Amino acid sequence: MLELGYNKSPYDCCVYHSKVEDGSMIYLVLYVDDMLIAARSKSDIQKLKGLLSAEFEMKDLGAAQKILGMEIYTDMSKKKLFLSEKSYI
């Protein structure tokens, strides 16, 4: 990821980030053999997926609904993302 111009988070070694053309951020979260990509633009996400799939065998599971046992909810009108562990309560 460093070769692609991404920076490793100083807080979590499994999180990489970079600025994209419009100045917004794109994030790549890695955990064992899973990954999550978050960005404002779907085209930026597709571009990163293309770069990664050129190097690694990948399977695109579409928009994430869960990660590490947490449910992912989005409110696109408010541009918010929420994580829930309701199933553990």
PDB file of N, CA, C and O in Angstrom:
ATOM      1  N   MET A   1       0.832  -1.188   0.000  1.00  0.00           N
ATOM      2  CA  MET A   1       0.000   0.000   0.000  1.00  0.00           C
ATOM      3  C   MET A   1       0.872   1.246   0.000  1.00  0.00           C
ATOM      4  O   MET A   1       0.534   2.259  -0.612  1.00  0.00           O
ATOM      5  N   LEU A   2       1.986   1.154   0.689  1.00  0.00           N
ATOM      6  CA  LEU A   2       2.895   2.292   0.730  1.00  0.00           C
ATOM      7  C   LEU A   2       3.390   2.632  -0.676  1.00  0.00           C
ATOM      8  O   LEU A   2       3.555   3.805  -1.010  1.00  0.00           O
ATOM      9  N   GLU A   3       3.628   1.606  -1.501  1.00  0.00           N
ATOM     10  CA  GLU A   3       4.072   1.824  -2.882  1.00  0.00           C
ATOM     11  C   GLU A   3       3.007   2.525  -3.718  1.00  0.00           C
ATOM     12  O   GLU A   3       3.331   3.180  -4.709  1.00  0.00           O
ATOM     13  N   LEU A   4       1.746   2.393  -3.329  1.00  0.00           N
ATOM     14  CA  LEU A   4       0.646   3.048  -4.045  1.00  0.00           C
ATOM     15  C   LEU A   4       0.369   4.450  -3.513  1.00  0.00           C
ATOM     16  O   LEU A   4      -0.572   5.107  -3.957  1.00  0.00           O
ATOM     17  N   GLY A   5       1.186   4.913  -2.560  1.00  0.00           N
ATOM     18  CA  GLY A   5       1.021   6.262  -2.031  1.00  0.00           C
ATOM     19  C   GLY A   5       0.116   6.350  -0.821  1.00  0.00           C
ATOM     20  O   GLY A   5      -0.269   7.446  -0.412  1.00  0.00           O
ATOM     21  N   TYR A   6      -0.229   5.213  -0.243  1.00  0.00           N
ATOM     22  CA  TYR A   6      -1.070   5.207   0.953  1.00  0.00           C
ATOM     23  C   TYR A   6      -0.200   5.339   2.194  1.00  0.00           C
ATOM     24  O   TYR A   6       0.965   4.941   2.196  1.00  0.00           O
ATOM     25  N   ASN A   7      -0.770   5.895   3.234  1.00  0.00           N
ATOM     26  CA  ASN A   7      -0.083   6.042   4.513  1.00  0.00           C
ATOM     27  C   ASN A   7      -0.668   5.059   5.506  1.00  0.00           C
ATOM     28  O   ASN A   7      -1.879   4.838   5.534  1.00  0.00           O
ATOM     29  N   LYS A   8       0.198   4.468   6.323  1.00  0.00           N
ATOM     30  CA  LYS A   8      -0.262   3.572   7.381  1.00  0.00           C
ATOM     31  C   LYS A   8      -0.691   4.428   8.564  1.00  0.00           C
ATOM     32  O   LYS A   8       0.014   5.362   8.945  1.00  0.00           O
ATOM     33  N   SER A   9      -1.827   4.118   9.138  1.00  0.00           N
ATOM     34  CA  SER A   9      -2.307   4.848  10.306  1.00  0.00           C
ATOM     35  C   SER A   9      -1.338   4.661  11.471  1.00  0.00           C
ATOM     36  O   SER A   9      -0.871   3.549  11.717  1.00  0.00           O
ATOM     37  N   PRO A  10      -1.033   5.746  12.191  1.00  0.00           N
ATOM     38  CA  PRO A  10      -0.175   5.601  13.370  1.00  0.00           C
ATOM     39  C   PRO A  10      -0.913   4.937  14.533  1.00  0.00           C
ATOM     40  O   PRO A  10      -0.291   4.554  15.525  1.00  0.00           O
ATOM     41  N   TYR A  11      -2.228   4.801  14.416  1.00  0.00           N
ATOM     42  CA  TYR A  11      -3.051   4.255  15.495  1.00  0.00           C
ATOM     43  C   TYR A  11      -3.399   2.784  15.303  1.00  0.00           C
ATOM     44  O   TYR A  11      -3.672   2.076  16.272  1.00  0.00           O
ATOM     45  N   ASP A  12      -3.388   2.323  14.057  1.00  0.00           N
ATOM     46  CA  ASP A  12      -3.757   0.940  13.766  1.00  0.00           C
ATOM     47  C   ASP A  12      -3.008   0.499  12.515  1.00  0.00           C
ATOM     48  O   ASP A  12      -3.199   1.070  11.442  1.00  0.00           O
ATOM     49  N   CYS A  13      -2.171  -0.498  12.646  1.00  0.00           N
ATOM     50  CA  CYS A  13      -1.328  -0.941  11.525  1.00  0.00           C
ATOM     51  C   CYS A  13      -2.126  -1.599  10.405  1.00  0.00           C
ATOM     52  O   CYS A  13      -1.572  -1.888   9.345  1.00  0.00           O
ATOM     53  N   CYS A  14      -3.411  -1.840  10.622  1.00  0.00           N
ATOM     54  CA  CYS A  14      -4.250  -2.466   9.596  1.00  0.00           C
ATOM     55  C   CYS A  14      -5.073  -1.449   8.814  1.00  0.00           C
ATOM     56  O   CYS A  14      -5.911  -1.827   7.996  1.00  0.00           O
ATOM     57  N   VAL A  15      -4.841  -0.162   9.061  1.00  0.00           N
ATOM     58  CA  VAL A  15      -5.596   0.892   8.386  1.00  0.00           C
ATOM     59  C   VAL A  15      -4.642   1.738   7.544  1.00  0.00           C
ATOM     60  O   VAL A  15      -3.623   2.226   8.033  1.00  0.00           O
ATOM     61  N   TYR A  16      -4.992   1.897   6.280  1.00  0.00           N
ATOM     62  CA  TYR A  16      -4.228   2.735   5.361  1.00  0.00           C
ATOM     63  C   TYR A  16      -5.152   3.822   4.839  1.00  0.00           C
ATOM     64  O   TYR A  16      -6.362   3.622   4.737  1.00  0.00           O
ATOM     65  N   HIS A  17      -4.580   4.973   4.510  1.00  0.00           N
ATOM     66  CA  HIS A  17      -5.395   6.077   4.008  1.00  0.00           C
ATOM     67  C   HIS A  17      -4.609   6.896   3.004  1.00  0.00           C
ATOM     68  O   HIS A  17      -3.378   6.896   2.998  1.00  0.00           O
ATOM     69  N   SER A  18      -5.347   7.592   2.158  1.00  0.00           N
ATOM     70  CA  SER A  18      -4.736   8.448   1.153  1.00  0.00           C
ATOM     71  C   SER A  18      -5.746   9.512   0.744  1.00  0.00           C
ATOM     72  O   SER A  18      -6.955   9.325   0.885  1.00  0.00           O
ATOM     73  N   LYS A  19      -5.235  10.631   0.236  1.00  0.00           N
ATOM     74  CA  LYS A  19      -6.117  11.645  -0.339  1.00  0.00           C
ATOM     75  C   LYS A  19      -6.330  11.313  -1.803  1.00  0.00           C
ATOM     76  O   LYS A  19      -5.408  10.884  -2.497  1.00  0.00           O
ATOM     77  N   VAL A  20      -7.554  11.516  -2.264  1.00  0.00           N
ATOM     78  CA  VAL A  20      -7.870  11.301  -3.672  1.00  0.00           C
ATOM     79  C   VAL A  20      -7.928  12.650  -4.374  1.00  0.00           C
ATOM     80  O   VAL A  20      -7.734  13.692  -3.747  1.00  0.00           O
ATOM     81  N   GLU A  21      -8.194  12.629  -5.674  1.00  0.00           N
ATOM     82  CA  GLU A  21      -8.118  13.841  -6.492  1.00  0.00           C
ATOM     83  C   GLU A  21      -8.945  15.006  -5.977  1.00  0.00           C
ATOM     84  O   GLU A  21      -8.505  16.152  -6.058  1.00  0.00           O
ATOM     85  N   ASP A  22     -10.140  14.739  -5.446  1.00  0.00           N
ATOM     86  CA  ASP A  22     -10.996  15.836  -4.980  1.00  0.00           C
ATOM     87  C   ASP A  22     -10.627  16.320  -3.577  1.00  0.00           C
ATOM     88  O   ASP A  22     -11.296  17.196  -3.031  1.00  0.00           O
ATOM     89  N   GLY A  23      -9.572  15.758  -2.994  1.00  0.00           N
ATOM     90  CA  GLY A  23      -9.121  16.176  -1.665  1.00  0.00           C
ATOM     91  C   GLY A  23      -9.730  15.386  -0.524  1.00  0.00           C
ATOM     92  O   GLY A  23      -9.321  15.539   0.626  1.00  0.00           O
ATOM     93  N   SER A  24     -10.712  14.534  -0.833  1.00  0.00           N
ATOM     94  CA  SER A  24     -11.309  13.710   0.220  1.00  0.00           C
ATOM     95  C   SER A  24     -10.396  12.511   0.488  1.00  0.00           C
ATOM     96  O   SER A  24      -9.415  12.293  -0.222  1.00  0.00           O
ATOM     97  N   MET A  25     -10.730  11.754   1.505  1.00  0.00           N
ATOM     98  CA  MET A  25      -9.898  10.627   1.916  1.00  0.00           C
ATOM     99  C   MET A  25     -10.501   9.302   1.451  1.00  0.00           C
ATOM    100  O   MET A  25     -11.714   9.170   1.289  1.00  0.00           O
ATOM    101  N   ILE A  26      -9.621   8.337   1.245  1.00  0.00           N
ATOM    102  CA  ILE A  26     -10.026   6.960   1.009  1.00  0.00           C
ATOM    103  C   ILE A  26      -9.305   6.117   2.051  1.00  0.00           C
ATOM    104  O   ILE A  26      -8.128   6.335   2.336  1.00  0.00           O
ATOM    105  N   TYR A  27     -10.023   5.155   2.615  1.00  0.00           N
ATOM    106  CA  TYR A  27      -9.489   4.309   3.684  1.00  0.00           C
ATOM    107  C   TYR A  27      -9.559   2.850   3.264  1.00  0.00           C
ATOM    108  O   TYR A  27     -10.531   2.406   2.653  1.00  0.00           O
ATOM    109  N   LEU A  28      -8.515   2.122   3.602  1.00  0.00           N
ATOM    110  CA  LEU A  28      -8.473   0.684   3.390  1.00  0.00           C
ATOM    111  C   LEU A  28      -8.207   0.046   4.740  1.00  0.00           C
ATOM    112  O   LEU A  28      -7.188   0.316   5.375  1.00  0.00           O
ATOM    113  N   VAL A  29      -9.137  -0.809   5.178  1.00  0.00           N
ATOM    114  CA  VAL A  29      -9.009  -1.503   6.461  1.00  0.00           C
ATOM    115  C   VAL A  29      -8.787  -2.977   6.152  1.00  0.00           C
ATOM    116  O   VAL A  29      -9.579  -3.594   5.439  1.00  0.00           O
ATOM    117  N   LEU A  30      -7.716  -3.538   6.686  1.00  0.00           N
ATOM    118  CA  LEU A  30      -7.365  -4.935   6.444  1.00  0.00           C
ATOM    119  C   LEU A  30      -7.457  -5.723   7.735  1.00  0.00           C
ATOM    120  O   LEU A  30      -7.078  -5.237   8.801  1.00  0.00           O
ATOM    121  N   TYR A  31      -7.965  -6.948   7.632  1.00  0.00           N
ATOM    122  CA  TYR A  31      -7.986  -7.850   8.780  1.00  0.00           C
ATOM    123  C   TYR A  31      -7.892  -9.270   8.256  1.00  0.00           C
ATOM    124  O   TYR A  31      -8.839  -9.778   7.657  1.00  0.00           O
ATOM    125  N   VAL A  32      -6.765  -9.905   8.477  1.00  0.00           N
ATOM    126  CA  VAL A  32      -6.455 -11.245   7.990  1.00  0.00           C
ATOM    127  C   VAL A  32      -6.689 -11.291   6.475  1.00  0.00           C
ATOM    128  O   VAL A  32      -5.874 -10.761   5.719  1.00  0.00           O
ATOM    129  N   ASP A  33      -7.781 -11.912   6.017  1.00  0.00           N
ATOM    130  CA  ASP A  33      -8.030 -11.974   4.575  1.00  0.00           C
ATOM    131  C   ASP A  33      -9.272 -11.184   4.169  1.00  0.00           C
ATOM    132  O   ASP A  33      -9.841 -11.415   3.102  1.00  0.00           O
ATOM    133  N   ASP A  34      -9.682 -10.264   5.014  1.00  0.00           N
ATOM    134  CA  ASP A  34     -10.827  -9.399   4.710  1.00  0.00           C
ATOM    135  C   ASP A  34     -10.357  -7.962   4.554  1.00  0.00           C
ATOM    136  O   ASP A  34      -9.336  -7.564   5.116  1.00  0.00           O
ATOM    137  N   MET A  35     -11.112  -7.190   3.786  1.00  0.00           N
ATOM    138  CA  MET A  35     -10.803  -5.769   3.658  1.00  0.00           C
ATOM    139  C   MET A  35     -12.084  -4.975   3.526  1.00  0.00           C
ATOM    140  O   MET A  35     -13.122  -5.484   3.100  1.00  0.00           O
ATOM    141  N   LEU A  36     -11.982  -3.725   3.899  1.00  0.00           N
ATOM    142  CA  LEU A  36     -13.093  -2.792   3.783  1.00  0.00           C
ATOM    143  C   LEU A  36     -12.518  -1.516   3.202  1.00  0.00           C
ATOM    144  O   LEU A  36     -11.504  -1.012   3.686  1.00  0.00           O
ATOM    145  N   ILE A  37     -13.159  -0.988   2.165  1.00  0.00           N
ATOM    146  CA  ILE A  37     -12.727   0.260   1.552  1.00  0.00           C
ATOM    147  C   ILE A  37     -13.827   1.281   1.770  1.00  0.00           C
ATOM    148  O   ILE A  37     -15.000   1.007   1.515  1.00  0.00           O
ATOM    149  N   ALA A  38     -13.443   2.462   2.243  1.00  0.00           N
ATOM    150  CA  ALA A  38     -14.416   3.532   2.473  1.00  0.00           C
ATOM    151  C   ALA A  38     -13.922   4.808   1.802  1.00  0.00           C
ATOM    152  O   ALA A  38     -12.776   5.219   1.982  1.00  0.00           O
ATOM    153  N   ALA A  39     -14.808   5.422   1.029  1.00  0.00           N
ATOM    154  CA  ALA A  39     -14.500   6.681   0.350  1.00  0.00           C
ATOM    155  C   ALA A  39     -15.813   7.339  -0.039  1.00  0.00           C
ATOM    156  O   ALA A  39     -16.859   6.690  -0.063  1.00  0.00           O
ATOM    157  N   ARG A  40     -15.755   8.625  -0.342  1.00  0.00           N
ATOM    158  CA  ARG A  40     -16.964   9.325  -0.788  1.00  0.00           C
ATOM    159  C   ARG A  40     -17.406   8.866  -2.173  1.00  0.00           C
ATOM    160  O   ARG A  40     -18.600   8.753  -2.452  1.00  0.00           O
ATOM    161  N   SER A  41     -16.438   8.606  -3.026  1.00  0.00           N
ATOM    162  CA  SER A  41     -16.723   8.321  -4.428  1.00  0.00           C
ATOM    163  C   SER A  41     -16.629   6.826  -4.732  1.00  0.00           C
ATOM    164  O   SER A  41     -15.637   6.173  -4.408  1.00  0.00           O
ATOM    165  N   LYS A  42     -17.673   6.304  -5.357  1.00  0.00           N
ATOM    166  CA  LYS A  42     -17.641   4.897  -5.772  1.00  0.00           C
ATOM    167  C   LYS A  42     -16.552   4.660  -6.810  1.00  0.00           C
ATOM    168  O   LYS A  42     -15.964   3.579  -6.859  1.00  0.00           O
ATOM    169  N   SER A  43     -16.279   5.668  -7.642  1.00  0.00           N
ATOM    170  CA  SER A  43     -15.235   5.488  -8.659  1.00  0.00           C
ATOM    171  C   SER A  43     -13.859   5.368  -8.015  1.00  0.00           C
ATOM    172  O   SER A  43     -13.013   4.629  -8.518  1.00  0.00           O
ATOM    173  N   ASP A  44     -13.615   6.078  -6.909  1.00  0.00           N
ATOM    174  CA  ASP A  44     -12.344   5.937  -6.193  1.00  0.00           C
ATOM    175  C   ASP A  44     -12.226   4.538  -5.591  1.00  0.00           C
ATOM    176  O   ASP A  44     -11.145   3.948  -5.586  1.00  0.00           O
ATOM    177  N   ILE A  45     -13.337   4.013  -5.084  1.00  0.00           N
ATOM    178  CA  ILE A  45     -13.344   2.655  -4.535  1.00  0.00           C
ATOM    179  C   ILE A  45     -13.050   1.649  -5.646  1.00  0.00           C
ATOM    180  O   ILE A  45     -12.247   0.735  -5.460  1.00  0.00           O
ATOM    181  N   GLN A  46     -13.696   1.814  -6.796  1.00  0.00           N
ATOM    182  CA  GLN A  46     -13.475   0.897  -7.920  1.00  0.00           C
ATOM    183  C   GLN A  46     -12.025   0.951  -8.403  1.00  0.00           C
ATOM    184  O   GLN A  46     -11.444  -0.076  -8.754  1.00  0.00           O
ATOM    185  N   LYS A  47     -11.447   2.147  -8.420  1.00  0.00           N
ATOM    186  CA  LYS A  47     -10.055   2.301  -8.848  1.00  0.00           C
ATOM    187  C   LYS A  47      -9.126   1.524  -7.913  1.00  0.00           C
ATOM    188  O   LYS A  47      -8.234   0.811  -8.374  1.00  0.00           O
ATOM    189  N   LEU A  48      -9.335   1.661  -6.605  1.00  0.00           N
ATOM    190  CA  LEU A  48      -8.500   0.943  -5.646  1.00  0.00           C
ATOM    191  C   LEU A  48      -8.716  -0.564  -5.765  1.00  0.00           C
ATOM    192  O   LEU A  48      -7.757  -1.332  -5.699  1.00  0.00           O
ATOM    193  N   LYS A  49      -9.961  -0.991  -5.938  1.00  0.00           N
ATOM    194  CA  LYS A  49     -10.233  -2.422  -6.127  1.00  0.00           C
ATOM    195  C   LYS A  49      -9.476  -2.950  -7.342  1.00  0.00           C
ATOM    196  O   LYS A  49      -8.939  -4.057  -7.308  1.00  0.00           O
ATOM    197  N   GLY A  50      -9.433  -2.167  -8.406  1.00  0.00           N
ATOM    198  CA  GLY A  50      -8.716  -2.573  -9.610  1.00  0.00           C
ATOM    199  C   GLY A  50      -7.227  -2.731  -9.360  1.00  0.00           C
ATOM    200  O   GLY A  50      -6.613  -3.696  -9.817  1.00  0.00           O
ATOM    201  N   LEU A  51      -6.648  -1.783  -8.635  1.00  0.00           N
ATOM    202  CA  LEU A  51      -5.223  -1.863  -8.305  1.00  0.00           C
ATOM    203  C   LEU A  51      -4.923  -3.094  -7.457  1.00  0.00           C
ATOM    204  O   LEU A  51      -3.939  -3.796  -7.689  1.00  0.00           O
ATOM    205  N   LEU A  52      -5.778  -3.345  -6.478  1.00  0.00           N
ATOM    206  CA  LEU A  52      -5.562  -4.487  -5.587  1.00  0.00           C
ATOM    207  C   LEU A  52      -5.779  -5.820  -6.299  1.00  0.00           C
ATOM    208  O   LEU A  52      -5.029  -6.772  -6.081  1.00  0.00           O
ATOM    209  N   SER A  53      -6.802  -5.888  -7.148  1.00  0.00           N
ATOM    210  CA  SER A  53      -7.082  -7.159  -7.832  1.00  0.00           C
ATOM    211  C   SER A  53      -6.016  -7.484  -8.879  1.00  0.00           C
ATOM    212  O   SER A  53      -5.885  -8.639  -9.284  1.00  0.00           O
ATOM    213  N   ALA A  54      -5.255  -6.483  -9.320  1.00  0.00           N
ATOM    214  CA  ALA A  54      -4.144  -6.742 -10.233  1.00  0.00           C
ATOM    215  C   ALA A  54      -2.996  -7.446  -9.506  1.00  0.00           C
ATOM    216  O   ALA A  54      -2.180  -8.122 -10.132  1.00  0.00           O
ATOM    217  N   GLU A  55      -2.940  -7.285  -8.196  1.00  0.00           N
ATOM    218  CA  GLU A  55      -1.868  -7.876  -7.388  1.00  0.00           C
ATOM    219  C   GLU A  55      -2.296  -9.128  -6.619  1.00  0.00           C
ATOM    220  O   GLU A  55      -1.485 -10.018  -6.364  1.00  0.00           O
ATOM    221  N   PHE A  56      -3.578  -9.185  -6.255  1.00  0.00           N
ATOM    222  CA  PHE A  56      -4.063 -10.255  -5.383  1.00  0.00           C
ATOM    223  C   PHE A  56      -5.335 -10.870  -5.953  1.00  0.00           C
ATOM    224  O   PHE A  56      -6.107 -10.202  -6.642  1.00  0.00           O
ATOM    225  N   GLU A  57      -5.541 -12.144  -5.659  1.00  0.00           N
ATOM    226  CA  GLU A  57      -6.805 -12.782  -6.015  1.00  0.00           C
ATOM    227  C   GLU A  57      -7.857 -12.265  -5.044  1.00  0.00           C
ATOM    228  O   GLU A  57      -7.700 -12.383  -3.829  1.00  0.00           O
ATOM    229  N   MET A  58      -8.916 -11.697  -5.578  1.00  0.00           N
ATOM    230  CA  MET A  58      -9.933 -11.074  -4.724  1.00  0.00           C
ATOM    231  C   MET A  58     -11.323 -11.514  -5.148  1.00  0.00           C
ATOM    232  O   MET A  58     -11.556 -11.915  -6.288  1.00  0.00           O
ATOM    233  N   LYS A  59     -12.239 -11.426  -4.191  1.00  0.00           N
ATOM    234  CA  LYS A  59     -13.653 -11.681  -4.440  1.00  0.00           C
ATOM    235  C   LYS A  59     -14.412 -10.469  -3.915  1.00  0.00           C
ATOM    236  O   LYS A  59     -14.314 -10.139  -2.734  1.00  0.00           O
ATOM    237  N   ASP A  60     -15.166  -9.806  -4.785  1.00  0.00           N
ATOM    238  CA  ASP A  60     -15.926  -8.618  -4.388  1.00  0.00           C
ATOM    239  C   ASP A  60     -17.279  -9.057  -3.844  1.00  0.00           C
ATOM    240  O   ASP A  60     -18.089  -9.634  -4.570  1.00  0.00           O
ATOM    241  N   LEU A  61     -17.522  -8.785  -2.568  1.00  0.00           N
ATOM    242  CA  LEU A  61     -18.778  -9.168  -1.922  1.00  0.00           C
ATOM    243  C   LEU A  61     -19.787  -8.028  -1.894  1.00  0.00           C
ATOM    244  O   LEU A  61     -20.830  -8.136  -1.250  1.00  0.00           O
ATOM    245  N   GLY A  62     -19.481  -6.939  -2.588  1.00  0.00           N
ATOM    246  CA  GLY A  62     -20.396  -5.805  -2.633  1.00  0.00           C
ATOM    247  C   GLY A  62     -20.288  -4.942  -1.394  1.00  0.00           C
ATOM    248  O   GLY A  62     -19.313  -5.016  -0.646  1.00  0.00           O
ATOM    249  N   ALA A  63     -21.300  -4.127  -1.191  1.00  0.00           N
ATOM    250  CA  ALA A  63     -21.306  -3.215  -0.039  1.00  0.00           C
ATOM    251  C   ALA A  63     -21.303  -4.015   1.260  1.00  0.00           C
ATOM    252  O   ALA A  63     -22.079  -4.955   1.430  1.00  0.00           O
ATOM    253  N   ALA A  64     -20.424  -3.627   2.160  1.00  0.00           N
ATOM    254  CA  ALA A  64     -20.277  -4.349   3.433  1.00  0.00           C
ATOM    255  C   ALA A  64     -21.513  -4.176   4.305  1.00  0.00           C
ATOM    256  O   ALA A  64     -22.057  -3.079   4.431  1.00  0.00           O
ATOM    257  N   GLN A  65     -21.943  -5.277   4.900  1.00  0.00           N
ATOM    258  CA  GLN A  65     -23.042  -5.239   5.856  1.00  0.00           C
ATOM    259  C   GLN A  65     -22.562  -5.575   7.253  1.00  0.00           C
ATOM    260  O   GLN A  65     -23.212  -5.240   8.244  1.00  0.00           O
ATOM    261  N   LYS A  66     -21.401  -6.250   7.325  1.00  0.00           N
ATOM    262  CA  LYS A  66     -20.804  -6.622   8.614  1.00  0.00           C
ATOM    263  C   LYS A  66     -19.294  -6.595   8.477  1.00  0.00           C
ATOM    264  O   LYS A  66     -18.750  -6.851   7.403  1.00  0.00           O
ATOM    265  N   ILE A  67     -18.626  -6.283   9.574  1.00  0.00           N
ATOM    266  CA  ILE A  67     -17.174  -6.432   9.649  1.00  0.00           C
ATOM    267  C   ILE A  67     -16.807  -6.740  11.091  1.00  0.00           C
ATOM    268  O   ILE A  67     -17.240  -6.055  12.017  1.00  0.00           O
ATOM    269  N   LEU A  68     -16.005  -7.776  11.266  1.00  0.00           N
ATOM    270  CA  LEU A  68     -15.562  -8.208  12.595  1.00  0.00           C
ATOM    271  C   LEU A  68     -16.734  -8.387  13.556  1.00  0.00           C
ATOM    272  O   LEU A  68     -16.628  -8.065  14.740  1.00  0.00           O
ATOM    273  N   GLY A  69     -17.853  -8.902  13.042  1.00  0.00           N
ATOM    274  CA  GLY A  69     -19.021  -9.158  13.870  1.00  0.00           C
ATOM    275  C   GLY A  69     -19.907  -7.948  14.120  1.00  0.00           C
ATOM    276  O   GLY A  69     -20.958  -8.070  14.749  1.00  0.00           O
ATOM    277  N   MET A  70     -19.496  -6.785  13.634  1.00  0.00           N
ATOM    278  CA  MET A  70     -20.298  -5.570  13.826  1.00  0.00           C
ATOM    279  C   MET A  70     -21.145  -5.326  12.583  1.00  0.00           C
ATOM    280  O   MET A  70     -20.676  -5.493  11.457  1.00  0.00           O
ATOM    281  N   GLU A  71     -22.391  -4.930  12.799  1.00  0.00           N
ATOM    282  CA  GLU A  71     -23.268  -4.595  11.686  1.00  0.00           C
ATOM    283  C   GLU A  71     -22.969  -3.167  11.247  1.00  0.00           C
ATOM    284  O   GLU A  71     -22.702  -2.294  12.074  1.00  0.00           O
ATOM    285  N   ILE A  72     -23.016  -2.940   9.939  1.00  0.00           N
ATOM    286  CA  ILE A  72     -22.732  -1.624   9.373  1.00  0.00           C
ATOM    287  C   ILE A  72     -24.032  -1.037   8.844  1.00  0.00           C
ATOM    288  O   ILE A  72     -24.736  -1.668   8.054  1.00  0.00           O
ATOM    289  N   TYR A  73     -24.340   0.165   9.282  1.00  0.00           N
ATOM    290  CA  TYR A  73     -25.513   0.898   8.802  1.00  0.00           C
ATOM    291  C   TYR A  73     -25.045   2.225   8.232  1.00  0.00           C
ATOM    292  O   TYR A  73     -24.147   2.863   8.783  1.00  0.00           O
ATOM    293  N   THR A  74     -25.651   2.637   7.135  1.00  0.00           N
ATOM    294  CA  THR A  74     -25.311   3.934   6.555  1.00  0.00           C
ATOM    295  C   THR A  74     -26.563   4.780   6.404  1.00  0.00           C
ATOM    296  O   THR A  74     -27.656   4.270   6.159  1.00  0.00           O
ATOM    297  N   ASP A  75     -26.378   6.074   6.555  1.00  0.00           N
ATOM    298  CA  ASP A  75     -27.430   7.050   6.285  1.00  0.00           C
ATOM    299  C   ASP A  75     -26.840   8.006   5.259  1.00  0.00           C
ATOM    300  O   ASP A  75     -26.193   8.992   5.611  1.00  0.00           O
ATOM    301  N   MET A  76     -27.071   7.701   3.987  1.00  0.00           N
ATOM    302  CA  MET A  76     -26.459   8.473   2.914  1.00  0.00           C
ATOM    303  C   MET A  76     -26.929   9.923   2.894  1.00  0.00           C
ATOM    304  O   MET A  76     -26.173  10.805   2.488  1.00  0.00           O
ATOM    305  N   SER A  77     -28.159  10.187   3.324  1.00  0.00           N
ATOM    306  CA  SER A  77     -28.650  11.564   3.322  1.00  0.00           C
ATOM    307  C   SER A  77     -27.876  12.431   4.307  1.00  0.00           C
ATOM    308  O   SER A  77     -27.713  13.632   4.091  1.00  0.00           O
ATOM    309  N   LYS A  78     -27.397  11.816   5.395  1.00  0.00           N
ATOM    310  CA  LYS A  78     -26.608  12.550   6.395  1.00  0.00           C
ATOM    311  C   LYS A  78     -25.113  12.279   6.259  1.00  0.00           C
ATOM    312  O   LYS A  78     -24.297  12.818   7.007  1.00  0.00           O
ATOM    313  N   LYS A  79     -24.768  11.423   5.276  1.00  0.00           N
ATOM    314  CA  LYS A  79     -23.368  11.036   5.047  1.00  0.00           C
ATOM    315  C   LYS A  79     -22.738  10.476   6.313  1.00  0.00           C
ATOM    316  O   LYS A  79     -21.643  10.874   6.713  1.00  0.00           O
ATOM    317  N   LYS A  80     -23.459   9.534   6.940  1.00  0.00           N
ATOM    318  CA  LYS A  80     -23.006   8.928   8.198  1.00  0.00           C
ATOM    319  C   LYS A  80     -22.940   7.415   8.059  1.00  0.00           C
ATOM    320  O   LYS A  80     -23.679   6.805   7.287  1.00  0.00           O
ATOM    321  N   LEU A  81     -22.033   6.833   8.830  1.00  0.00           N
ATOM    322  CA  LEU A  81     -21.871   5.393   8.897  1.00  0.00           C
ATOM    323  C   LEU A  81     -21.900   5.015  10.365  1.00  0.00           C
ATOM    324  O   LEU A  81     -21.267   5.669  11.194  1.00  0.00           O
ATOM    325  N   PHE A  82     -22.635   3.957  10.687  1.00  0.00           N
ATOM    326  CA  PHE A  82     -22.773   3.525  12.076  1.00  0.00           C
ATOM    327  C   PHE A  82     -22.377   2.062  12.197  1.00  0.00           C
ATOM    328  O   PHE A  82     -22.625   1.268  11.289  1.00  0.00           O
ATOM    329  N   LEU A  83     -21.763   1.708  13.313  1.00  0.00           N
ATOM    330  CA  LEU A  83     -21.437   0.324  13.631  1.00  0.00           C
ATOM    331  C   LEU A  83     -22.266  -0.095  14.831  1.00  0.00           C
ATOM    332  O   LEU A  83     -22.450   0.690  15.761  1.00  0.00           O
ATOM    333  N   SER A  84     -22.770  -1.327  14.822  1.00  0.00           N
ATOM    334  CA  SER A  84     -23.593  -1.817  15.917  1.00  0.00           C
ATOM    335  C   SER A  84     -23.172  -3.228  16.303  1.00  0.00           C
ATOM    336  O   SER A  84     -22.841  -4.048  15.448  1.00  0.00           O
ATOM    337  N   GLU A  85     -23.190  -3.491  17.582  1.00  0.00           N
ATOM    338  CA  GLU A  85     -22.966  -4.842  18.095  1.00  0.00           C
ATOM    339  C   GLU A  85     -24.217  -5.317  18.829  1.00  0.00           C
ATOM    340  O   GLU A  85     -24.135  -6.033  19.827  1.00  0.00           O
ATOM    341  N   LYS A  86     -25.369  -4.906  18.318  1.00  0.00           N
ATOM    342  CA  LYS A  86     -26.653  -5.223  18.928  1.00  0.00           C
ATOM    343  C   LYS A  86     -26.836  -6.722  19.146  1.00  0.00           C
ATOM    344  O   LYS A  86     -27.447  -7.133  20.132  1.00  0.00           O
ATOM    345  N   SER A  87     -26.318  -7.534  18.244  1.00  0.00           N
ATOM    346  CA  SER A  87     -26.500  -8.984  18.365  1.00  0.00           C
ATOM    347  C   SER A  87     -25.761  -9.567  19.566  1.00  0.00           C
ATOM    348  O   SER A  87     -26.029 -10.705  19.952  1.00  0.00           O
ATOM    349  N   TYR A  88     -24.841  -8.818  20.162  1.00  0.00           N
ATOM    350  CA  TYR A  88     -24.096  -9.294  21.330  1.00  0.00           C
ATOM    351  C   TYR A  88     -24.732  -8.871  22.653  1.00  0.00           C
ATOM    352  O   TYR A  88     -24.262  -9.261  23.721  1.00  0.00           O
ATOM    353  N   ILE A  89     -25.789  -8.082  22.583  1.00  0.00           N
ATOM    354  CA  ILE A  89     -26.434  -7.598  23.817  1.00  0.00           C
ATOM    355  C   ILE A  89     -27.441  -8.614  24.301  1.00  0.00           C
ATOM    356  O   ILE A  89     -28.092  -8.399  25.324  1.00  0.00           O
TER     357      ILE A  89
END
